[in-house]
């Protein structure tokens, strides 16, 4: 299935000059959604891991069904103030300012291998912050899979040393 046909370009969102890659049509298309989860799972064939990690909110959309399909657990990485239990935080730089993500302190046990699943690789800041959280608690990142990668933003450069794959490249 051609997933490219299910990605909509939205000009000047969220700010002027940005060409936003909207996954909503992909999510609305039952065959497209199924194909995207199946293709993510294919990228993980032969990878030894215990858990899928995904960031709020679109990482949940693709990470949970991937975990279900592969018989793994899922670890949510959330925005500040959303997790009810003891957690660790990682603050990272954005183009303008900073952002923070959090994960439960006991979500990943030392030595567990995880894969990160998310919708988009742009500059890589959020993913790098997730890698830092995972490694702080003794986890190991086995692979990172994205639905979309914006190649011109070179997000892979901050993820050197990790296996990274994407379904779609722009």
DOVEX-645821 format. One record per residue: chain; residue in one letter; residue number from 1; x, y, z of N, C-alpha, C in turn. Coordinates in steps of 0.2 Angstrom, whole numbers, plus 5000, padded with zeros to 4 digits. Last residue first. Example, Ala and Ser with C-alpha at 12.3 -4.5 7.8 and 13.67 -1.06 7.14 Angstrom:
<mol A; type S; seq 2; n_px 5064; n_py 4989; n_pz 5035; ca_px 5068; ca_py 4995; ca_pz 5036; c_px 5064; c_py 5000; c_pz 5039>
<mol A; type A; seq 1; n_px 5066; n_py 4972; n_pz 5039; ca_px 5062; ca_py 4978; ca_pz 5039; c_px 5066; c_py 4984; c_pz 5039>
***
This chain:
<mol A; type X; seq 170; n_px 5053; n_py 5062; n_pz 5017; ca_px 5052; ca_py 5068; ca_pz 5014; c_px 5058; c_py 5072; c_pz 5014>
<mol A; type X; seq 169; n_px 5050; n_py 5044; n_pz 5018; ca_px 5055; ca_py 5050; ca_pz 5019; c_px 5053; c_py 5056; c_pz 5014>
<mol A; type X; seq 168; n_px 5042; n_py 5032; n_pz 5028; ca_px 5042; ca_py 5037; ca_pz 5023; c_px 5047; c_py 5042; c_pz 5024>
<mol A; type X; seq 167; n_px 5047; n_py 5023; n_pz 5038; ca_px 5043; ca_py 5020; ca_pz 5033; c_px 5043; c_py 5025; c_pz 5027>
<mol A; type X; seq 166; n_px 5063; n_py 5022; n_pz 5045; ca_px 5057; ca_py 5026; ca_pz 5044; c_px 5054; c_py 5023; c_pz 5038>
<mol A; type X; seq 165; n_px 5075; n_py 5018; n_pz 5058; ca_px 5072; ca_py 5017; ca_pz 5051; c_px 5065; c_py 5021; c_pz 5051>
<mol A; type X; seq 164; n_px 5090; n_py 5017; n_pz 5066; ca_px 5085; ca_py 5021; ca_pz 5065; c_px 5082; c_py 5019; c_pz 5058>
<mol A; type X; seq 163; n_px 5101; n_py 5012; n_pz 5079; ca_px 5098; ca_py 5009; ca_pz 5073; c_px 5091; c_py 5013; c_pz 5072>
<mol A; type X; seq 162; n_px 5113; n_py 5023; n_pz 5085; ca_px 5107; ca_py 5019; ca_pz 5086; c_px 5104; c_py 5017; c_pz 5079>
<mol A; type X; seq 161; n_px 5123; n_py 5031; n_pz 5082; ca_px 5125; ca_py 5025; ca_pz 5086; c_px 5119; c_py 5021; c_pz 5087>
<mol A; type X; seq 160; n_px 5115; n_py 5046; n_pz 5081; ca_px 5120; ca_py 5042; ca_pz 5079; c_px 5122; c_py 5037; c_pz 5084>
<mol A; type X; seq 159; n_px 5105; n_py 5055; n_pz 5084; ca_px 5103; ca_py 5048; ca_pz 5085; c_px 5109; c_py 5043; c_pz 5083>
<mol A; type X; seq 158; n_px 5107; n_py 5067; n_pz 5078; ca_px 5107; ca_py 5067; ca_pz 5086; c_px 5106; c_py 5060; c_pz 5088>
<mol A; type X; seq 157; n_px 5106; n_py 5064; n_pz 5065; ca_px 5113; ca_py 5066; ca_pz 5067; c_px 5113; c_py 5066; c_pz 5075>
<mol A; type X; seq 156; n_px 5093; n_py 5062; n_pz 5062; ca_px 5097; ca_py 5056; ca_pz 5063; c_px 5104; c_py 5058; c_pz 5066>
<mol A; type X; seq 155; n_px 5088; n_py 5074; n_pz 5058; ca_px 5087; ca_py 5072; ca_pz 5065; c_px 5091; c_py 5066; c_pz 5067>
<mol A; type X; seq 154; n_px 5089; n_py 5082; n_pz 5046; ca_px 5094; ca_py 5078; ca_pz 5049; c_px 5094; c_py 5076; c_pz 5056>
<mol A; type X; seq 153; n_px 5080; n_py 5089; n_pz 5039; ca_px 5081; ca_py 5092; ca_pz 5046; c_px 5086; c_py 5088; c_pz 5049>
<mol A; type X; seq 152; n_px 5078; n_py 5082; n_pz 5027; ca_px 5082; ca_py 5089; ca_pz 5027; c_px 5083; c_py 5092; c_pz 5034>
<mol A; type X; seq 151; n_px 5070; n_py 5071; n_pz 5030; ca_px 5077; ca_py 5070; ca_pz 5029; c_px 5081; c_py 5077; c_pz 5029>
<mol A; type X; seq 150; n_px 5058; n_py 5068; n_pz 5041; ca_px 5060; ca_py 5074; ca_pz 5037; c_px 5067; c_py 5074; c_pz 5036>
<mol A; type X; seq 149; n_px 5050; n_py 5053; n_pz 5041; ca_px 5056; ca_py 5056; ca_pz 5042; c_px 5057; c_py 5062; c_pz 5038>
<mol A; type X; seq 148; n_px 5036; n_py 5044; n_pz 5048; ca_px 5039; ca_py 5049; ca_pz 5043; c_px 5045; c_py 5051; c_pz 5046>
<mol A; type X; seq 147; n_px 5036; n_py 5033; n_pz 5057; ca_px 5032; ca_py 5033; ca_pz 5051; c_px 5035; c_py 5037; c_pz 5046>
<mol A; type X; seq 146; n_px 5051; n_py 5026; n_pz 5064; ca_px 5046; ca_py 5032; ca_pz 5063; c_px 5042; c_py 5030; c_pz 5057>
<mol A; type X; seq 145; n_px 5060; n_py 5017; n_pz 5076; ca_px 5056; ca_py 5017; ca_pz 5070; c_px 5051; c_py 5022; c_pz 5070>
<mol A; type X; seq 144; n_px 5075; n_py 5011; n_pz 5083; ca_px 5070; ca_py 5017; ca_pz 5083; c_px 5066; c_py 5017; c_pz 5076>
<mol A; type X; seq 143; n_px 5081; n_py 4998; n_pz 5094; ca_px 5080; ca_py 5001; ca_pz 5088; c_px 5075; c_py 5007; c_pz 5088>
<mol A; type X; seq 142; n_px 5086; n_py 4996; n_pz 5107; ca_px 5087; ca_py 4991; ca_pz 5102; c_px 5086; c_py 4994; c_pz 5095>
<mol A; type X; seq 141; n_px 5092; n_py 5004; n_pz 5121; ca_px 5088; ca_py 5005; ca_pz 5115; c_px 5090; c_py 5001; c_pz 5109>
<mol A; type X; seq 140; n_px 5091; n_py 4998; n_pz 5137; ca_px 5095; ca_py 4998; ca_pz 5131; c_px 5090; c_py 4999; c_pz 5125>
<mol A; type X; seq 139; n_px 5090; n_py 5005; n_pz 5154; ca_px 5087; ca_py 5001; ca_pz 5148; c_px 5092; c_py 5002; c_pz 5142>
<mol A; type X; seq 138; n_px 5094; n_py 5012; n_pz 5165; ca_px 5097; ca_py 5006; ca_pz 5163; c_px 5094; c_py 5002; c_pz 5158>
<mol A; type X; seq 137; n_px 5088; n_py 5024; n_pz 5167; ca_px 5085; ca_py 5019; ca_pz 5171; c_px 5089; c_py 5012; c_pz 5169>
<mol A; type X; seq 136; n_px 5095; n_py 5032; n_pz 5157; ca_px 5096; ca_py 5034; ca_pz 5164; c_px 5093; c_py 5028; c_pz 5169>
<mol A; type X; seq 135; n_px 5090; n_py 5026; n_pz 5145; ca_px 5097; ca_py 5024; ca_pz 5147; c_px 5098; c_py 5026; c_pz 5155>
<mol A; type X; seq 134; n_px 5078; n_py 5032; n_pz 5144; ca_px 5078; ca_py 5025; ca_pz 5144; c_px 5085; c_py 5023; c_pz 5147>
<mol A; type X; seq 133; n_px 5081; n_py 5046; n_pz 5144; ca_px 5077; ca_py 5043; ca_pz 5149; c_px 5078; c_py 5036; c_pz 5150>
<mol A; type X; seq 132; n_px 5089; n_py 5046; n_pz 5132; ca_px 5092; ca_py 5048; ca_pz 5138; c_px 5088; c_py 5045; c_pz 5144>
<mol A; type X; seq 131; n_px 5079; n_py 5043; n_pz 5123; ca_px 5084; ca_py 5039; ca_pz 5123; c_px 5088; c_py 5040; c_pz 5130>
<mol A; type X; seq 130; n_px 5071; n_py 5054; n_pz 5124; ca_px 5068; ca_py 5048; ca_pz 5126; c_px 5074; c_py 5043; c_pz 5127>
<mol A; type X; seq 129; n_px 5079; n_py 5064; n_pz 5119; ca_px 5077; ca_py 5065; ca_pz 5126; c_px 5075; c_py 5058; c_pz 5129>
<mol A; type X; seq 128; n_px 5079; n_py 5060; n_pz 5106; ca_px 5086; ca_py 5060; ca_pz 5110; c_px 5084; c_py 5060; c_pz 5117>
<mol A; type X; seq 127; n_px 5066; n_py 5062; n_pz 5103; ca_px 5068; ca_py 5056; ca_pz 5103; c_px 5075; c_py 5055; c_pz 5107>
<mol A; type X; seq 126; n_px 5066; n_py 5076; n_pz 5103; ca_px 5062; ca_py 5072; ca_pz 5108; c_px 5064; c_py 5065; c_pz 5108>
<mol A; type X; seq 125; n_px 5076; n_py 5080; n_pz 5093; ca_px 5076; ca_py 5082; ca_pz 5100; c_px 5072; c_py 5078; c_pz 5105>
<mol A; type X; seq 124; n_px 5075; n_py 5078; n_pz 5080; ca_px 5077; ca_py 5072; ca_pz 5084; c_px 5077; c_py 5074; c_pz 5091>
<mol A; type X; seq 123; n_px 5069; n_py 5085; n_pz 5070; ca_px 5076; ca_py 5087; ca_pz 5072; c_px 5079; c_py 5082; c_pz 5077>
<mol A; type X; seq 122; n_px 5060; n_py 5073; n_pz 5065; ca_px 5061; ca_py 5080; ca_pz 5062; c_px 5069; c_py 5082; c_pz 5065>
<mol A; type X; seq 121; n_px 5051; n_py 5059; n_pz 5063; ca_px 5058; ca_py 5062; ca_pz 5065; c_px 5059; c_py 5068; c_pz 5061>
<mol A; type X; seq 120; n_px 5035; n_py 5054; n_pz 5069; ca_px 5039; ca_py 5058; ca_pz 5065; c_px 5046; c_py 5060; c_pz 5068>
<mol A; type X; seq 119; n_px 5028; n_py 5044; n_pz 5077; ca_px 5026; ca_py 5046; ca_pz 5070; c_px 5031; c_py 5050; c_pz 5066>
<mol A; type X; seq 118; n_px 5038; n_py 5031; n_pz 5085; ca_px 5034; ca_py 5037; ca_pz 5084; c_px 5032; c_py 5039; c_pz 5077>
<mol A; type X; seq 117; n_px 5045; n_py 5019; n_pz 5095; ca_px 5040; ca_py 5020; ca_pz 5090; c_px 5037; c_py 5027; c_pz 5090>
<mol A; type X; seq 116; n_px 5059; n_py 5011; n_pz 5101; ca_px 5055; ca_py 5018; ca_pz 5101; c_px 5051; c_py 5018; c_pz 5095>
<mol A; type X; seq 115; n_px 5062; n_py 4996; n_pz 5110; ca_px 5061; ca_py 5000; ca_pz 5104; c_px 5057; c_py 5006; c_pz 5105>
<mol A; type X; seq 114; n_px 5073; n_py 4990; n_pz 5123; ca_px 5066; ca_py 4993; ca_pz 5121; c_px 5067; c_py 4996; c_pz 5113>
<mol A; type X; seq 113; n_px 5078; n_py 4978; n_pz 5135; ca_px 5079; ca_py 4981; ca_pz 5128; c_px 5072; c_py 4984; c_pz 5126>
<mol A; type X; seq 112; n_px 5084; n_py 4979; n_pz 5152; ca_px 5078; ca_py 4978; ca_pz 5147; c_px 5080; c_py 4981; c_pz 5140>
<mol A; type X; seq 111; n_px 5094; n_py 4983; n_pz 5160; ca_px 5095; ca_py 4978; ca_pz 5156; c_px 5089; c_py 4976; c_pz 5151>
<mol A; type X; seq 110; n_px 5083; n_py 4989; n_pz 5173; ca_px 5090; ca_py 4988; ca_pz 5170; c_px 5091; c_py 4982; c_pz 5166>
<mol A; type X; seq 109; n_px 5066; n_py 4991; n_pz 5167; ca_px 5071; ca_py 4988; ca_pz 5172; c_px 5078; c_py 4988; c_pz 5169>
<mol A; type X; seq 108; n_px 5055; n_py 5004; n_pz 5165; ca_px 5060; ca_py 5000; ca_pz 5161; c_px 5065; c_py 4997; c_pz 5167>
<mol A; type X; seq 107; n_px 5047; n_py 5010; n_pz 5174; ca_px 5044; ca_py 5008; ca_pz 5168; c_px 5049; c_py 5003; c_pz 5164>
<mol A; type X; seq 106; n_px 5050; n_py 5017; n_pz 5186; ca_px 5051; ca_py 5009; ca_pz 5186; c_px 5048; c_py 5006; c_pz 5179>
<mol A; type X; seq 105; n_px 5048; n_py 5030; n_pz 5184; ca_px 5055; ca_py 5028; ca_pz 5186; c_px 5056; c_py 5020; c_pz 5185>
<mol A; type X; seq 104; n_px 5039; n_py 5035; n_pz 5170; ca_px 5039; ca_py 5032; ca_pz 5177; c_px 5046; c_py 5029; c_pz 5178>
<mol A; type X; seq 103; n_px 5045; n_py 5050; n_pz 5162; ca_px 5043; ca_py 5043; ca_pz 5161; c_px 5043; c_py 5040; c_pz 5168>
<mol A; type X; seq 102; n_px 5043; n_py 5065; n_pz 5152; ca_px 5044; ca_py 5062; ca_pz 5159; c_px 5042; c_py 5054; c_pz 5157>
<mol A; type X; seq 101; n_px 5050; n_py 5080; n_pz 5144; ca_px 5046; ca_py 5074; ca_pz 5144; c_px 5048; c_py 5070; c_pz 5151>
<mol A; type X; seq 100; n_px 5050; n_py 5097; n_pz 5140; ca_px 5052; ca_py 5092; ca_pz 5145; c_px 5047; c_py 5086; c_pz 5144>
<mol A; type X; seq 99; n_px 5058; n_py 5110; n_pz 5131; ca_px 5052; ca_py 5106; ca_pz 5132; c_px 5055; c_py 5100; c_pz 5137>
<mol A; type X; seq 98; n_px 5063; n_py 5127; n_pz 5127; ca_px 5064; ca_py 5120; ca_pz 5129; c_px 5057; c_py 5117; c_pz 5130>
<mol A; type X; seq 97; n_px 5066; n_py 5139; n_pz 5114; ca_px 5064; ca_py 5137; ca_pz 5121; c_px 5066; c_py 5130; c_pz 5122>
<mol A; type X; seq 96; n_px 5064; n_py 5136; n_pz 5098; ca_px 5063; ca_py 5142; ca_pz 5102; c_px 5061; c_py 5140; c_pz 5109>
<mol A; type X; seq 95; n_px 5068; n_py 5123; n_pz 5094; ca_px 5070; ca_py 5129; ca_pz 5090; c_px 5070; c_py 5136; c_pz 5094>
<mol A; type X; seq 94; n_px 5072; n_py 5116; n_pz 5110; ca_px 5068; ca_py 5116; ca_pz 5104; c_px 5071; c_py 5122; c_pz 5100>
<mol A; type X; seq 93; n_px 5081; n_py 5105; n_pz 5121; ca_px 5081; ca_py 5111; ca_pz 5117; c_px 5076; c_py 5110; c_pz 5111>
<mol A; type X; seq 92; n_px 5074; n_py 5096; n_pz 5135; ca_px 5078; ca_py 5097; ca_pz 5129; c_px 5077; c_py 5103; c_pz 5125>
<mol A; type X; seq 91; n_px 5074; n_py 5087; n_pz 5150; ca_px 5072; ca_py 5093; ca_pz 5147; c_px 5077; c_py 5094; c_pz 5141>
<mol A; type X; seq 90; n_px 5067; n_py 5073; n_pz 5157; ca_px 5072; ca_py 5075; ca_pz 5153; c_px 5070; c_py 5082; c_pz 5149>
<mol A; type X; seq 89; n_px 5063; n_py 5065; n_pz 5173; ca_px 5062; ca_py 5070; ca_pz 5168; c_px 5068; c_py 5071; c_pz 5163>
<mol A; type X; seq 88; n_px 5055; n_py 5051; n_pz 5181; ca_px 5061; ca_py 5055; ca_pz 5179; c_px 5059; c_py 5059; c_pz 5173>
<mol A; type X; seq 87; n_px 5043; n_py 5048; n_pz 5194; ca_px 5045; ca_py 5048; ca_pz 5187; c_px 5052; c_py 5052; c_pz 5187>
<mol A; type X; seq 86; n_px 5030; n_py 5040; n_pz 5204; ca_px 5037; ca_py 5043; ca_pz 5203; c_px 5040; c_py 5043; c_pz 5196>
<mol A; type X; seq 85; n_px 5014; n_py 5042; n_pz 5195; ca_px 5019; ca_py 5039; ca_pz 5200; c_px 5025; c_py 5042; c_pz 5199>
<mol A; type X; seq 84; n_px 5006; n_py 5048; n_pz 5186; ca_px 5004; ca_py 5048; ca_pz 5193; c_px 5009; c_py 5046; c_pz 5198>
<mol A; type X; seq 83; n_px 5010; n_py 5060; n_pz 5173; ca_px 5011; ca_py 5053; ca_pz 5176; c_px 5009; c_py 5053; c_pz 5183>
<mol A; type X; seq 82; n_px 5008; n_py 5073; n_pz 5169; ca_px 5003; ca_py 5068; ca_pz 5167; c_px 5004; c_py 5061; c_pz 5170>
<mol A; type X; seq 81; n_px 5018; n_py 5083; n_pz 5172; ca_px 5012; ca_py 5083; ca_pz 5176; c_px 5007; c_py 5078; c_pz 5174>
<mol A; type X; seq 80; n_px 5025; n_py 5085; n_pz 5155; ca_px 5025; ca_py 5085; ca_pz 5163; c_px 5018; c_py 5086; c_pz 5166>
<mol A; type X; seq 79; n_px 5021; n_py 5072; n_pz 5143; ca_px 5022; ca_py 5079; ca_pz 5145; c_px 5022; c_py 5079; c_pz 5153>
<mol A; type X; seq 78; n_px 5027; n_py 5055; n_pz 5143; ca_px 5022; ca_py 5060; ca_pz 5143; c_px 5025; c_py 5067; c_pz 5144>
<mol A; type X; seq 77; n_px 5029; n_py 5039; n_pz 5137; ca_px 5033; ca_py 5045; ca_pz 5139; c_px 5028; c_py 5051; c_pz 5138>
<mol A; type X; seq 76; n_px 5023; n_py 5023; n_pz 5141; ca_px 5021; ca_py 5030; ca_pz 5138; c_px 5027; c_py 5035; c_pz 5141>
<mol A; type X; seq 75; n_px 5027; n_py 5007; n_pz 5135; ca_px 5029; ca_py 5012; ca_pz 5140; c_px 5028; c_py 5019; c_pz 5137>
<mol A; type X; seq 74; n_px 5020; n_py 4991; n_pz 5133; ca_px 5021; ca_py 4998; ca_pz 5131; c_px 5022; c_py 5003; c_pz 5136>
<mol A; type X; seq 73; n_px 5025; n_py 4974; n_pz 5130; ca_px 5022; ca_py 4979; ca_pz 5134; c_px 5023; c_py 4986; c_pz 5131>
<mol A; type X; seq 72; n_px 5021; n_py 4963; n_pz 5116; ca_px 5026; ca_py 4967; ca_pz 5120; c_px 5022; c_py 4971; c_pz 5124>
<mol A; type X; seq 71; n_px 5016; n_py 4957; n_pz 5104; ca_px 5016; ca_py 4953; ca_pz 5111; c_px 5020; c_py 4956; c_pz 5116>
<mol A; type X; seq 70; n_px 5015; n_py 4963; n_pz 5092; ca_px 5021; ca_py 4959; ca_pz 5093; c_px 5022; c_py 4956; c_pz 5100>
<mol A; type X; seq 69; n_px 5003; n_py 4970; n_pz 5093; ca_px 5004; ca_py 4965; ca_pz 5087; c_px 5010; c_py 4960; c_pz 5089>
<mol A; type X; seq 68; n_px 5005; n_py 4978; n_pz 5104; ca_px 5000; ca_py 4973; ca_pz 5104; c_px 5002; c_py 4967; c_pz 5099>
<mol A; type X; seq 67; n_px 5015; n_py 4986; n_pz 5099; ca_px 5017; ca_py 4982; ca_pz 5105; c_px 5012; c_py 4976; c_pz 5105>
<mol A; type X; seq 66; n_px 5008; n_py 4992; n_pz 5089; ca_px 5014; ca_py 4989; ca_pz 5087; c_px 5016; c_py 4984; c_pz 5093>
<mol A; type X; seq 65; n_px 4998; n_py 4999; n_pz 5096; ca_px 4996; ca_py 4993; ca_pz 5092; c_px 5002; c_py 4989; c_pz 5090>
<mol A; type X; seq 64; n_px 5007; n_py 5008; n_pz 5103; ca_px 5002; ca_py 5003; ca_pz 5107; c_px 5000; c_py 4998; c_pz 5102>
<mol A; type X; seq 63; n_px 5013; n_py 5016; n_pz 5093; ca_px 5017; ca_py 5012; ca_pz 5098; c_px 5013; c_py 5006; c_pz 5101>
<mol A; type X; seq 62; n_px 5004; n_py 5024; n_pz 5086; ca_px 5008; ca_py 5019; ca_pz 5083; c_px 5011; c_py 5014; c_pz 5087>
<mol A; type X; seq 61; n_px 4999; n_py 5032; n_pz 5097; ca_px 4994; ca_py 5029; ca_pz 5091; c_px 4998; c_py 5024; c_pz 5088>
<mol A; type X; seq 60; n_px 5009; n_py 5036; n_pz 5105; ca_px 5004; ca_py 5031; ca_pz 5107; c_px 5001; c_py 5028; c_pz 5102>
<mol A; type X; seq 59; n_px 5015; n_py 5045; n_pz 5096; ca_px 5019; ca_py 5039; ca_pz 5098; c_px 5014; c_py 5034; c_pz 5101>
<mol A; type X; seq 58; n_px 5006; n_py 5056; n_pz 5098; ca_px 5006; ca_py 5051; ca_pz 5092; c_px 5010; c_py 5045; c_pz 5092>
<mol A; type X; seq 57; n_px 5009; n_py 5062; n_pz 5109; ca_px 5003; ca_py 5058; ca_pz 5109; c_px 5003; c_py 5053; c_pz 5103>
<mol A; type X; seq 56; n_px 5020; n_py 5054; n_pz 5120; ca_px 5013; ca_py 5057; ca_pz 5119; c_px 5013; c_py 5062; c_pz 5113>
<mol A; type X; seq 55; n_px 5031; n_py 5042; n_pz 5113; ca_px 5029; ca_py 5048; ca_pz 5116; c_px 5022; c_py 5050; c_pz 5115>
<mol A; type X; seq 54; n_px 5034; n_py 5025; n_pz 5117; ca_px 5032; ca_py 5030; ca_pz 5113; c_px 5030; c_py 5036; c_pz 5117>
<mol A; type X; seq 53; n_px 5042; n_py 5009; n_pz 5117; ca_px 5042; ca_py 5015; ca_pz 5121; c_px 5039; c_py 5020; c_pz 5115>
<mol A; type X; seq 52; n_px 5040; n_py 4992; n_pz 5120; ca_px 5039; ca_py 4997; ca_pz 5115; c_px 5038; c_py 5004; c_pz 5119>
<mol A; type X; seq 51; n_px 5051; n_py 4979; n_pz 5127; ca_px 5045; ca_py 4984; ca_pz 5127; c_px 5046; c_py 4989; c_pz 5121>
<mol A; type X; seq 50; n_px 5061; n_py 4970; n_pz 5123; ca_px 5056; ca_py 4968; ca_pz 5129; c_px 5050; c_py 4973; c_pz 5128>
<mol A; type X; seq 49; n_px 5069; n_py 4963; n_pz 5109; ca_px 5067; ca_py 4968; ca_pz 5114; c_px 5061; c_py 4966; c_pz 5118>
<mol A; type X; seq 48; n_px 5078; n_py 4959; n_pz 5095; ca_px 5077; ca_py 4956; ca_pz 5102; c_px 5075; c_py 4962; c_pz 5106>
<mol A; type X; seq 47; n_px 5073; n_py 4959; n_pz 5079; ca_px 5075; ca_py 4963; ca_pz 5084; c_px 5073; c_py 4960; c_pz 5091>
<mol A; type X; seq 46; n_px 5066; n_py 4951; n_pz 5069; ca_px 5073; ca_py 4949; ca_pz 5071; c_px 5076; c_py 4953; c_pz 5076>
<mol A; type X; seq 45; n_px 5056; n_py 4965; n_pz 5064; ca_px 5058; ca_py 4958; ca_pz 5063; c_px 5065; c_py 4956; c_pz 5065>
<mol A; type X; seq 44; n_px 5054; n_py 4978; n_pz 5063; ca_px 5056; ca_py 4975; ca_pz 5070; c_px 5057; c_py 4968; c_pz 5070>
<mol A; type X; seq 43; n_px 5049; n_py 4981; n_pz 5051; ca_px 5055; ca_py 4984; ca_pz 5053; c_px 5058; c_py 4981; c_pz 5059>
<mol A; type X; seq 42; n_px 5036; n_py 4975; n_pz 5053; ca_px 5041; ca_py 4971; ca_pz 5049; c_px 5048; c_py 4974; c_pz 5050>
<mol A; type X; seq 41; n_px 5030; n_py 4984; n_pz 5062; ca_px 5032; ca_py 4977; ca_pz 5064; c_px 5037; c_py 4974; c_pz 5060>
<mol A; type X; seq 40; n_px 5028; n_py 4994; n_pz 5052; ca_px 5033; ca_py 4995; ca_pz 5058; c_px 5035; c_py 4989; c_pz 5061>
<mol A; type X; seq 39; n_px 5019; n_py 4988; n_pz 5043; ca_px 5026; ca_py 4989; ca_pz 5041; c_px 5031; c_py 4991; c_pz 5047>
<mol A; type X; seq 38; n_px 5008; n_py 4986; n_pz 5052; ca_px 5011; ca_py 4980; ca_pz 5049; c_px 5019; c_py 4982; c_pz 5047>
<mol A; type X; seq 37; n_px 5005; n_py 5000; n_pz 5054; ca_px 5007; ca_py 4996; ca_pz 5059; c_px 5011; c_py 4989; c_pz 5057>
<mol A; type X; seq 36; n_px 5002; n_py 5003; n_pz 5040; ca_px 5008; ca_py 5007; ca_pz 5044; c_px 5010; c_py 5003; c_pz 5050>
<mol A; type X; seq 35; n_px 4991; n_py 4995; n_pz 5037; ca_px 4998; ca_py 4994; ca_pz 5033; c_px 5003; c_py 4997; c_pz 5037>
<mol A; type X; seq 34; n_px 4982; n_py 5000; n_pz 5046; ca_px 4984; ca_py 4993; ca_pz 5047; c_px 4991; c_py 4992; c_pz 5043>
<mol A; type X; seq 33; n_px 4980; n_py 5012; n_pz 5040; ca_px 4982; ca_py 5012; ca_pz 5047; c_px 4985; c_py 5005; c_pz 5048>
<mol A; type X; seq 32; n_px 4976; n_py 5009; n_pz 5027; ca_px 4982; ca_py 5013; ca_pz 5028; c_px 4985; c_py 5012; c_pz 5035>
<mol A; type X; seq 31; n_px 4964; n_py 5003; n_pz 5029; ca_px 4969; ca_py 4999; ca_pz 5026; c_px 4976; c_py 5002; c_pz 5027>
<mol A; type X; seq 30; n_px 4957; n_py 5013; n_pz 5036; ca_px 4958; ca_py 5007; ca_pz 5039; c_px 4963; c_py 5003; c_pz 5036>
<mol A; type X; seq 29; n_px 4960; n_py 5030; n_pz 5037; ca_px 4960; ca_py 5024; ca_pz 5032; c_px 4962; c_py 5018; c_pz 5035>
<mol A; type X; seq 28; n_px 4963; n_py 5038; n_pz 5047; ca_px 4956; ca_py 5037; ca_pz 5045; c_px 4955; c_py 5032; c_pz 5040>
<mol A; type X; seq 27; n_px 4977; n_py 5039; n_pz 5047; ca_px 4973; ca_py 5036; ca_pz 5053; c_px 4966; c_py 5034; c_pz 5051>
<mol A; type X; seq 26; n_px 4979; n_py 5046; n_pz 5035; ca_px 4982; ca_py 5039; ca_pz 5036; c_px 4978; c_py 5035; c_pz 5042>
<mol A; type X; seq 25; n_px 4973; n_py 5058; n_pz 5038; ca_px 4971; ca_py 5054; ca_pz 5033; c_px 4973; c_py 5046; c_pz 5033>
<mol A; type X; seq 24; n_px 4983; n_py 5062; n_pz 5049; ca_px 4975; ca_py 5061; ca_pz 5050; c_px 4972; c_py 5057; c_pz 5044>
<mol A; type X; seq 23; n_px 4995; n_py 5066; n_pz 5047; ca_px 4994; ca_py 5059; ca_pz 5047; c_px 4987; c_py 5057; c_pz 5048>
<mol A; type X; seq 22; n_px 5002; n_py 5080; n_pz 5039; ca_px 4997; ca_py 5078; ca_pz 5043; c_px 4995; c_py 5070; c_pz 5042>
<mol A; type X; seq 21; n_px 5016; n_py 5089; n_pz 5039; ca_px 5014; ca_py 5082; ca_pz 5036; c_px 5009; c_py 5079; c_pz 5041>
<mol A; type X; seq 20; n_px 5017; n_py 5106; n_pz 5035; ca_px 5015; ca_py 5101; ca_pz 5040; c_px 5013; c_py 5094; c_pz 5037>
<mol A; type X; seq 19; n_px 5028; n_py 5117; n_pz 5031; ca_px 5024; ca_py 5113; ca_pz 5028; c_px 5023; c_py 5106; c_pz 5032>
<mol A; type X; seq 18; n_px 5030; n_py 5134; n_pz 5037; ca_px 5030; ca_py 5126; ca_pz 5039; c_px 5026; c_py 5123; c_pz 5034>
<mol A; type X; seq 17; n_px 5027; n_py 5147; n_pz 5035; ca_px 5033; ca_py 5144; ca_pz 5032; c_px 5034; c_py 5137; c_pz 5033>
<mol A; type X; seq 16; n_px 5019; n_py 5151; n_pz 5050; ca_px 5020; ca_py 5152; ca_pz 5043; c_px 5027; c_py 5149; c_pz 5041>
<mol A; type X; seq 15; n_px 5015; n_py 5136; n_pz 5061; ca_px 5017; ca_py 5143; ca_pz 5060; c_px 5019; c_py 5144; c_pz 5052>
<mol A; type X; seq 14; n_px 5012; n_py 5123; n_pz 5061; ca_px 5008; ca_py 5127; ca_pz 5065; c_px 5010; c_py 5135; c_pz 5065>
<mol A; type X; seq 13; n_px 5007; n_py 5128; n_pz 5044; ca_px 5005; ca_py 5125; ca_pz 5051; c_px 5011; c_py 5122; c_pz 5054>
<mol A; type X; seq 12; n_px 5009; n_py 5132; n_pz 5031; ca_px 5009; ca_py 5137; ca_pz 5036; c_px 5006; c_py 5134; c_pz 5043>
<mol A; type X; seq 11; n_px 5000; n_py 5118; n_pz 5023; ca_px 5004; ca_py 5124; ca_pz 5023; c_px 5003; c_py 5129; c_pz 5029>
<mol A; type X; seq 10; n_px 4999; n_py 5102; n_pz 5024; ca_px 4996; ca_py 5108; ca_pz 5027; c_px 5001; c_py 5113; c_pz 5027>
<mol A; type X; seq 9; n_px 4998; n_py 5087; n_pz 5016; ca_px 5002; ca_py 5093; ca_pz 5017; c_px 4998; c_py 5099; c_pz 5019>
<mol A; type X; seq 8; n_px 4994; n_py 5071; n_pz 5021; ca_px 4992; ca_py 5077; ca_pz 5018; c_px 4996; c_py 5083; c_pz 5020>
<mol A; type X; seq 7; n_px 4996; n_py 5054; n_pz 5017; ca_px 4999; ca_py 5060; ca_pz 5021; c_px 4997; c_py 5066; c_pz 5017>
<mol A; type X; seq 6; n_px 4992; n_py 5044; n_pz 5008; ca_px 4988; ca_py 5046; ca_pz 5014; c_px 4991; c_py 5051; c_pz 5019>
<mol A; type X; seq 5; n_px 5002; n_py 5042; n_pz 4999; ca_px 4996; ca_py 5045; ca_pz 4997; c_px 4991; c_py 5047; c_pz 5002>
<mol A; type X; seq 4; n_px 5012; n_py 5035; n_pz 5006; ca_px 5013; ca_py 5042; ca_pz 5004; c_px 5006; c_py 5046; c_pz 5002>
<mol A; type X; seq 3; n_px 5008; n_py 5022; n_pz 5007; ca_px 5006; ca_py 5026; ca_pz 5012; c_px 5007; c_py 5034; c_pz 5011>
<mol A; type X; seq 2; n_px 5002; n_py 5011; n_pz 4996; ca_px 5006; ca_py 5017; ca_pz 4996; c_px 5004; c_py 5022; c_pz 5001>
<mol A; type X; seq 1; n_px 5004; n_py 4994; n_pz 5000; ca_px 5000; ca_py 5000; ca_pz 5000; c_px 5004; c_py 5006; c_pz 5000>
***
